[in-house]
Amino acid sequence: MSPPPANALHELSASDLITGYRRRDFSVVEVAQSVLGHIERWEHHIRALYLLRPEQVLQQARESQERWMRGAPLGPLDGVPITLKDNIATRGDPSPLGTAATDLTPALADAPPAARVRESGGLIVAKTTMPDYGMLSSGLSSYHKLARNPWNLRCTPGGSSAGAGAAAAAGYGPLHVGTDIGGSLRLPAGWCGIFTLKPSLGRIPIDPPYTGRAAGPMTRTVADAAWLMQVLTLPDARDSMSLPFQKIAWDEFDRGADRLKGLRIGLLLDAGCGLPVQPQVRAAVEHAARLFEQAGAVVAPMRPFMTQGMLDGMDHGWRMRSLVDLQALSQARRDAVLPYIRQWAESAKDMNGQAAFRAMSQYHATRVAAVAACNAFDYVISPTSPVVAFPAEHASPTNDPLRPLEHIGFTVPYNMSEQPASSINCGYTDEGLPIGLQIAGKRFDDLGVLQVSRAFELIRDAQRPWPLPPSEALNHVD
């Protein structure tokens, strides 16, 4: 088989790149040039990146190429292009956390995901954009330019891993790393038509750790996510919540569609809180459930286990946490924060201690309810979000700072319960916007969620071509 043309190298998977480097079908420098050229065609449309420095990328590529020429790659990512979210610290770079209020002090060390990528020789192309403090499901930021969805530039890519979702859908190389505390990996994955895995809490070490916070791969395919997991899951003592290291056979992610035979699958179509599921989203998820059944799974409907009280409690808990953080800033910096975030946080000013305690107690109540509801099933499928991508300029689907989390009822419970959950594309709206299917498993069953996701990837309907940069799309003929 002849190698792909140089201008298409950015389309290759991580494993195909490694195979190509080993066989000397192409060089790391050629891959870097292909990725950078593709970014140049897309980036002024979608604004996915922060700290794009082409000369540094090419220098990394030359160093990687020299290692491959010596037959001494550092690891499974050597020379593979990858992006890291703004809030994953990289040594020597500031992490603005998406907000103009942050002191742009360079980080003294790589955060665990960045350290593992660098140790493995990953080609760090850029950081990716996010909204203020990661507290929005959109690409709206007081620091970064507005991120947009490659499938429809009028729409958001989602958030808070906004740039990562857009970069993956646009084809900025195969691998991207985001973070998730209530849906920030899965929501942009669902709205951008890509794949992600929010792992069990602690599976991927992260710093700083926080209740429910997880890092995870964002890729076009399950295979690329599994490839990245073998590196991201290596241990790091800085994460006080990290799981004991377990050498998981991530390369066994592909067990074929037979993996679904006999599985007990819960079908959750009502989150029990928040926004109603849009008809086209419901239809796509119901169709996915029928595909599971045709593959031999036993699918049974689930009653909702979340309540509006749980969702509101977590919302108010985060408001209080954010208010405390904002009050620690000078007035000038506080004024620099996105007004939507300020209004949301400041709404907690009159919350007394008893109300704050009751709000915070809903994190644990959600955990208990999620685990109990999932116990009867091997896996649970649901919409990733009740709605599809909304206007890019909106902070949230409601665009109301007093109703900011009405769309996370399907995703947030698995952050609290520490269960792994993926998002994979399961269809499109009449307007061509992707629709995400969430697949959740029992705690620690990250490999199982990957296997079931891969099985669905094999049986789902044919996927539409990935979006092209606007100038190319105008001239593209199928």
C-alpha positions as CSV (number, residue, x, y, z in Angstrom):
1,M,0.0,0.0,0.0
2,S,1.4,3.4,-1.0
3,P,1.7,6.1,1.6
4,P,-0.9,8.9,1.6
5,P,-0.2,12.2,-0.1
6,A,1.7,14.6,2.1
7,N,-1.2,17.0,2.3
8,A,-3.4,14.3,3.9
9,L,-1.1,13.1,6.6
10,H,-3.1,15.1,9.2
11,E,-6.0,12.6,8.6
12,L,-4.0,9.6,9.8
13,S,-4.7,7.8,13.1
14,A,-2.1,7.6,15.8
15,S,-1.3,3.9,15.1
16,D,-1.1,4.6,11.3
17,L,1.4,7.4,12.0
18,I,3.5,5.2,14.2
19,T,3.5,2.5,11.6
20,G,4.4,5.0,8.9
21,Y,7.3,6.4,10.9
22,R,8.6,2.9,11.6
23,R,8.5,1.9,7.9
24,R,9.8,5.4,6.9
25,D,6.8,6.0,4.6
26,F,6.9,9.6,5.6
27,S,8.6,11.8,8.2
28,V,7.4,13.5,11.4
29,V,8.3,16.8,9.8
30,E,6.0,16.1,6.9
31,V,3.2,15.2,9.3
32,A,3.8,18.4,11.3
33,Q,3.7,20.4,8.1
34,S,0.5,18.8,7.0
35,V,-1.2,19.5,10.3
36,L,0.0,23.1,10.4
37,G,-1.2,23.6,6.8
38,H,-4.6,22.2,7.7
39,I,-4.8,24.4,10.8
40,E,-4.0,27.5,8.7
41,R,-7.0,26.7,6.4
42,W,-9.4,26.2,9.3
43,E,-8.3,28.2,12.3
44,H,-9.5,31.7,11.4
45,H,-12.9,30.2,11.1
46,I,-13.2,28.1,14.3
47,R,-10.7,29.7,16.7
48,A,-9.9,26.4,18.5
49,L,-6.3,27.1,19.5
50,Y,-4.2,29.0,22.0
51,L,-0.4,29.2,21.9
52,L,0.0,27.9,18.4
53,R,3.8,28.3,17.7
54,P,4.6,26.6,14.3
55,E,8.4,26.9,14.7
56,Q,8.3,25.1,18.1
57,V,6.1,22.4,16.5
58,L,8.6,21.9,13.7
59,Q,11.5,21.8,16.1
60,Q,9.7,19.1,18.1
61,A,9.1,17.3,14.8
62,R,12.8,17.4,13.9
63,E,13.8,16.0,17.3
64,S,11.3,13.2,17.0
65,Q,12.4,12.4,13.4
66,E,16.0,12.1,14.6
67,R,14.9,9.6,17.3
68,W,13.0,7.6,14.7
69,M,16.0,7.6,12.4
70,R,18.0,6.1,15.3
71,G,15.3,3.6,16.0
72,A,14.8,5.0,19.4
73,P,11.3,6.5,19.8
74,L,10.5,7.7,23.3
75,G,7.1,5.9,23.4
76,P,3.8,5.2,21.6
77,L,3.2,9.0,21.0
78,D,6.5,9.9,19.5
79,G,5.8,12.3,16.7
80,V,2.0,12.0,16.9
81,P,0.4,15.4,16.9
82,I,-1.7,16.3,20.0
83,T,-3.3,19.3,21.6
84,L,-3.8,20.0,25.3
85,K,-6.6,22.1,26.8
86,D,-5.7,25.6,28.2
87,N,-6.2,24.4,31.8
88,I,-3.7,21.5,31.5
89,A,-0.5,23.2,32.5
90,T,2.5,23.1,30.2
91,R,5.9,24.1,31.6
92,G,6.8,27.7,30.8
93,D,3.4,28.6,29.5
94,P,0.7,30.7,31.2
95,S,-2.7,29.0,31.7
96,P,-5.4,31.7,31.5
97,L,-8.2,29.2,32.3
98,G,-10.2,30.9,29.6
99,T,-10.6,34.2,31.4
100,A,-9.1,37.7,31.1
101,A,-9.0,37.8,35.0
102,T,-6.1,35.3,35.3
103,D,-2.6,36.3,36.2
104,L,-0.6,35.0,33.2
105,T,2.2,33.5,35.2
106,P,4.2,30.7,33.4
107,A,3.6,27.2,34.8
108,L,6.7,25.8,36.6
109,A,5.9,22.2,35.6
110,D,3.8,20.1,33.2
111,A,0.5,18.9,34.7
112,P,0.3,15.1,34.7
113,P,-1.3,14.6,31.2
114,A,1.2,17.0,29.6
115,A,4.1,15.3,31.4
116,R,3.0,11.9,30.1
117,V,2.6,13.2,26.6
118,R,6.0,14.9,26.6
119,E,7.7,11.8,28.0
120,S,6.2,9.7,25.3
121,G,7.4,12.1,22.5
122,G,4.0,13.5,21.6
123,L,4.1,16.4,19.2
124,I,2.4,19.2,21.2
125,V,0.9,21.3,18.4
126,A,-0.9,23.9,20.6
127,K,-3.2,24.4,23.6
128,T,-6.9,24.6,23.0
129,T,-9.4,27.2,24.0
130,M,-12.0,27.1,26.8
131,P,-14.6,29.5,28.4
132,D,-14.0,31.4,31.7
133,Y,-12.9,28.9,34.4
134,G,-14.4,26.1,32.4
135,M,-17.8,26.8,33.8
136,L,-19.7,27.1,30.5
137,S,-20.7,24.5,27.9
138,S,-19.7,26.8,25.0
139,G,-16.7,28.5,23.5
140,L,-17.5,31.9,24.9
141,S,-14.5,33.4,26.7
142,S,-13.3,36.8,28.0
143,Y,-9.7,35.8,27.0
144,H,-9.9,33.6,23.9
145,K,-11.6,34.4,20.6
146,L,-15.0,32.8,20.2
147,A,-14.7,29.1,19.3
148,R,-17.1,27.8,16.6
149,N,-18.3,24.4,15.5
150,P,-16.7,23.1,12.2
151,W,-20.1,21.5,11.3
152,N,-21.8,24.8,11.3
153,L,-19.9,28.0,12.1
154,R,-23.0,29.7,13.5
155,C,-23.0,27.1,16.3
156,T,-20.9,26.4,19.4
157,P,-18.6,23.5,19.6
158,G,-19.7,23.1,23.2
159,G,-17.5,23.3,26.3
160,S,-15.7,23.6,28.4
161,S,-13.3,21.6,26.2
162,A,-14.5,23.8,23.3
163,G,-11.3,24.2,21.3
164,A,-10.4,20.5,21.7
165,G,-13.8,19.4,20.3
166,A,-13.6,21.8,17.4
167,A,-9.9,20.8,16.7
168,A,-10.8,17.1,16.6
169,A,-13.8,17.6,14.3
170,A,-11.7,19.9,12.0
171,G,-8.9,17.3,11.8
172,Y,-6.0,19.1,13.6
173,G,-4.3,15.7,14.0
174,P,-5.6,12.6,15.7
175,L,-5.3,13.3,19.4
176,H,-6.7,15.9,21.8
177,V,-6.9,16.1,25.6
178,G,-9.7,17.9,27.4
179,T,-11.2,17.9,30.9
180,D,-14.7,17.3,32.4
181,I,-16.4,18.1,35.6
182,G,-20.0,17.9,34.5
183,G,-19.9,17.1,30.8
184,S,-17.0,19.2,29.5
185,L,-15.6,16.4,27.4
186,R,-18.8,14.7,26.4
187,L,-20.9,17.7,25.5
188,P,-18.5,19.1,22.9
189,A,-17.8,15.6,21.7
190,G,-21.6,15.1,21.1
191,W,-22.0,18.5,19.4
192,C,-18.9,18.0,17.3
193,G,-19.6,14.4,16.2
194,I,-16.4,13.0,17.7
195,F,-15.6,10.4,20.4
196,T,-14.5,10.9,24.0
197,L,-14.1,9.0,27.2
198,K,-14.6,10.6,30.5
199,P,-12.7,7.9,32.6
200,S,-13.4,6.8,36.1
201,L,-12.2,9.4,38.5
202,G,-8.5,9.0,39.1
203,R,-7.9,6.8,36.1
204,I,-6.0,9.6,34.4
205,P,-4.0,11.6,37.0
206,I,-4.6,15.3,36.9
207,D,-3.4,18.3,38.9
208,P,-5.1,20.1,40.5
209,P,-7.6,17.3,41.4
210,Y,-11.1,18.2,42.3
211,T,-14.3,16.3,43.0
212,G,-15.7,14.9,39.7
213,R,-12.8,16.4,37.6
214,A,-11.3,14.1,34.9
215,A,-9.1,14.5,31.9
216,G,-9.7,12.4,28.8
217,P,-9.0,11.8,25.2
218,M,-11.0,13.6,22.4
219,T,-10.6,11.9,19.1
220,R,-12.4,11.0,15.9
221,T,-12.3,7.3,16.6
222,V,-12.4,4.9,19.5
223,A,-9.1,3.4,18.4
224,D,-7.3,6.8,18.8
225,A,-8.8,7.3,22.3
226,A,-7.6,3.8,23.4
227,W,-4.2,4.6,22.0
228,L,-3.9,7.7,24.1
229,M,-5.2,6.0,27.2
230,Q,-2.1,3.8,27.4
231,V,-0.1,7.0,28.0
232,L,-2.4,9.2,30.0
233,T,-3.2,6.6,32.6
234,L,0.4,6.2,33.7
235,P,0.8,7.1,37.4
236,D,1.6,10.5,38.9
237,A,1.8,11.1,42.7
238,R,0.6,14.7,42.4
239,D,-3.0,13.5,42.1
240,S,-4.3,12.7,45.6
241,M,-7.4,11.2,44.0
242,S,-5.6,9.0,41.5
243,L,-6.4,5.3,41.4
244,P,-3.6,2.7,42.0
245,F,-2.0,2.2,38.7
246,Q,-3.4,-0.7,36.8
247,K,-1.8,-2.1,33.6
248,I,-4.9,-2.3,31.5
249,A,-4.8,-3.9,28.0
250,W,-6.0,-0.8,26.2
251,D,-5.1,-2.5,22.9
252,E,-8.0,-4.9,23.5
253,F,-10.6,-2.2,22.9
254,D,-11.8,-3.8,19.7
255,R,-13.8,-7.0,20.5
256,G,-16.1,-6.5,17.6
257,A,-19.9,-6.2,17.6
258,D,-20.1,-9.6,19.3
259,R,-19.1,-7.7,22.5
260,L,-22.8,-6.6,22.7
261,K,-24.3,-10.1,22.8
262,G,-26.2,-10.7,26.0
263,L,-25.3,-7.4,27.6
264,R,-28.0,-5.7,29.8
265,I,-28.3,-2.2,28.5
266,G,-30.4,0.5,30.2
267,L,-32.0,3.0,28.0
268,L,-32.4,6.4,29.7
269,L,-34.4,8.9,27.6
270,D,-35.5,11.2,30.4
271,A,-32.8,12.8,32.6
272,G,-35.5,13.7,35.3
273,C,-34.4,17.3,35.2
274,G,-33.5,20.2,33.0
275,L,-34.4,20.7,29.4
276,P,-36.6,18.2,27.5
277,V,-35.0,16.0,25.0
278,Q,-35.4,17.4,21.5
279,P,-37.4,15.1,19.1
280,Q,-34.5,14.5,16.7
281,V,-32.2,13.7,19.6
282,R,-34.6,11.2,21.0
283,A,-35.2,9.5,17.7
284,A,-31.4,9.1,17.1
285,V,-30.9,7.5,20.5
286,E,-33.9,5.2,20.1
287,H,-32.4,4.1,16.7
288,A,-29.1,3.4,18.4
289,A,-30.9,1.3,21.0
290,R,-32.5,-0.8,18.2
291,L,-29.0,-1.3,16.8
292,F,-27.9,-2.6,20.2
293,E,-30.8,-5.0,20.3
294,Q,-30.1,-6.2,16.7
295,A,-26.5,-7.0,17.8
296,G,-27.8,-9.2,20.7
297,A,-28.0,-6.8,23.6
298,V,-31.0,-6.8,25.9
299,V,-32.2,-3.2,26.1
300,A,-34.6,-2.1,28.8
301,P,-36.0,1.4,29.6
302,M,-34.8,3.2,32.7
303,R,-36.7,5.5,34.9
304,P,-35.0,8.8,35.6
305,F,-32.9,8.9,38.7
306,M,-31.8,12.6,38.8
307,T,-34.1,15.2,40.2
308,Q,-34.3,19.0,39.6
309,G,-33.3,19.4,43.2
310,M,-30.1,17.5,42.7
311,L,-29.2,19.5,39.6
312,D,-30.1,22.8,41.3
313,G,-28.1,21.9,44.4
314,M,-25.0,21.2,42.4
315,D,-25.5,24.4,40.4
316,H,-25.8,26.4,43.6
317,G,-22.8,24.6,45.1
318,W,-20.7,25.6,42.1
319,R,-22.1,29.2,42.3
320,M,-20.8,29.5,45.9
321,R,-17.4,28.0,45.0
322,S,-17.1,30.5,42.1
323,L,-18.3,33.4,44.2
324,V,-15.5,32.7,46.8
325,D,-13.0,32.5,44.0
326,L,-14.2,35.8,42.5
327,Q,-14.2,37.6,45.8
328,A,-10.5,36.7,46.2
329,L,-9.7,38.8,43.0
330,S,-9.1,42.5,42.9
331,Q,-12.1,44.5,41.6
332,A,-10.3,45.2,38.3
333,R,-9.8,41.5,37.7
334,R,-13.3,40.6,38.8
335,D,-14.6,43.1,36.3
336,A,-12.6,41.3,33.6
337,V,-14.6,38.0,34.1
338,L,-17.3,37.2,31.5
339,P,-20.4,39.0,32.7
340,Y,-22.5,35.8,32.5
341,I,-20.2,34.1,34.9
342,R,-20.1,37.0,37.3
343,Q,-23.9,37.2,37.4
344,W,-24.2,33.5,37.9
345,A,-21.7,33.4,40.8
346,E,-22.9,36.6,42.4
347,S,-26.4,35.2,42.6
348,A,-25.1,33.1,45.6
349,K,-24.3,36.2,47.7
350,D,-27.3,35.8,50.0
351,M,-26.9,32.0,50.4
352,N,-26.4,31.2,54.1
353,G,-24.4,28.4,55.6
354,Q,-27.3,26.0,55.9
355,A,-28.4,26.6,52.3
356,A,-24.8,26.1,51.1
357,F,-24.6,22.8,53.0
358,R,-27.8,21.6,51.5
359,A,-26.7,22.5,48.0
360,M,-23.3,20.7,48.4
361,S,-25.0,17.6,49.8
362,Q,-26.6,17.1,46.4
363,Y,-23.2,16.0,45.0
364,H,-23.3,12.9,47.2
365,A,-27.1,12.4,46.7
366,T,-26.5,12.3,42.9
367,R,-23.7,9.8,43.4
368,V,-25.8,7.5,45.4
369,A,-28.8,7.7,42.9
370,A,-26.6,7.1,39.9
371,V,-24.9,4.0,41.3
372,A,-28.2,2.5,42.5
373,A,-29.9,3.2,39.1
374,C,-27.1,1.6,37.1
375,N,-26.6,-1.5,39.2
376,A,-29.2,-3.4,37.3
377,F,-27.4,-3.0,34.0
378,D,-24.0,-3.6,32.4
379,Y,-24.1,-0.3,30.6
380,V,-26.5,2.6,30.3
381,I,-27.1,4.5,27.0
382,S,-28.7,7.9,26.8
383,P,-28.5,11.2,24.9
384,T,-25.2,13.0,25.7
385,S,-27.3,16.2,25.8
386,P,-31.0,16.8,25.4
387,V,-30.3,19.4,22.8
388,V,-28.0,19.9,19.8
389,A,-25.4,22.6,19.3
390,F,-26.8,26.1,19.9
391,P,-25.7,29.6,18.7
392,A,-22.0,30.2,19.2
393,E,-22.5,33.5,20.9
394,H,-24.7,32.0,23.6
395,A,-23.1,31.0,26.9
396,S,-25.5,28.0,27.3
397,P,-28.5,26.5,25.6
398,T,-30.8,28.7,27.7
399,N,-28.4,31.7,27.6
400,D,-29.7,32.5,31.1
401,P,-27.1,32.7,33.9
402,L,-29.8,31.7,36.4
403,R,-30.6,28.5,34.4
404,P,-27.1,27.6,33.3
405,L,-27.0,23.9,33.7
406,E,-30.3,22.7,32.3
407,H,-28.5,20.6,29.7
408,I,-26.2,18.5,31.8
409,G,-28.7,16.2,33.5
410,F,-27.4,13.2,31.5
411,T,-23.7,13.8,31.9
412,V,-23.1,15.2,35.4
413,P,-24.3,12.2,37.5
414,Y,-21.3,10.2,36.2
415,N,-18.8,12.8,37.4
416,M,-20.3,12.5,40.8
417,S,-20.5,8.7,40.8
418,E,-17.0,8.4,39.3
419,Q,-18.2,6.1,36.6
420,P,-16.7,6.1,33.1
421,A,-18.9,7.5,30.3
422,S,-18.2,8.0,26.6
423,S,-19.9,10.1,23.9
424,I,-20.0,8.8,20.3
425,N,-21.9,10.1,17.3
426,C,-25.2,8.3,16.7
427,G,-26.8,10.5,14.0
428,Y,-27.5,14.0,12.6
429,T,-30.3,16.5,12.7
430,D,-32.1,17.5,9.5
431,E,-29.7,20.5,9.4
432,G,-26.6,18.2,9.6
433,L,-25.7,18.8,13.2
434,P,-24.2,15.7,15.1
435,I,-26.1,14.0,17.9
436,G,-24.2,12.3,20.7
437,L,-24.9,9.0,22.4
438,Q,-23.6,8.6,25.9
439,I,-22.4,5.1,27.0
440,A,-21.8,4.8,30.8
441,G,-20.4,1.8,32.6
442,K,-19.7,0.7,36.1
443,R,-16.9,2.4,38.1
444,F,-13.5,1.2,36.9
445,D,-14.8,-0.4,33.7
446,D,-13.1,2.1,31.4
447,L,-11.9,-0.6,29.0
448,G,-15.5,-2.1,28.9
449,V,-16.9,1.3,27.9
450,L,-14.3,1.6,25.2
451,Q,-15.2,-1.9,23.9
452,V,-18.9,-1.2,23.8
453,S,-18.3,2.2,22.2
454,R,-16.2,0.4,19.5
455,A,-18.9,-2.2,19.0
456,F,-21.4,0.6,18.4
457,E,-18.9,2.4,16.1
458,L,-19.0,-0.8,14.0
459,I,-22.8,-1.1,13.8
460,R,-23.9,2.5,13.6
461,D,-25.2,4.0,10.3
462,A,-22.7,5.3,7.8
463,Q,-21.1,8.6,9.0
464,R,-21.1,11.8,7.0
465,P,-17.7,13.1,5.7
466,W,-15.9,15.3,8.2
467,P,-16.4,19.0,7.6
468,L,-14.0,20.9,5.3
469,P,-12.6,24.4,5.7
470,P,-15.2,26.8,4.1
471,S,-13.1,27.6,1.0
472,E,-12.5,23.9,0.3
473,A,-16.1,23.0,1.0
474,L,-17.3,25.4,-1.6
475,N,-15.1,23.7,-4.2
476,H,-15.6,20.1,-3.0
477,V,-17.3,17.7,-5.3
478,D,-18.2,14.2,-4.0
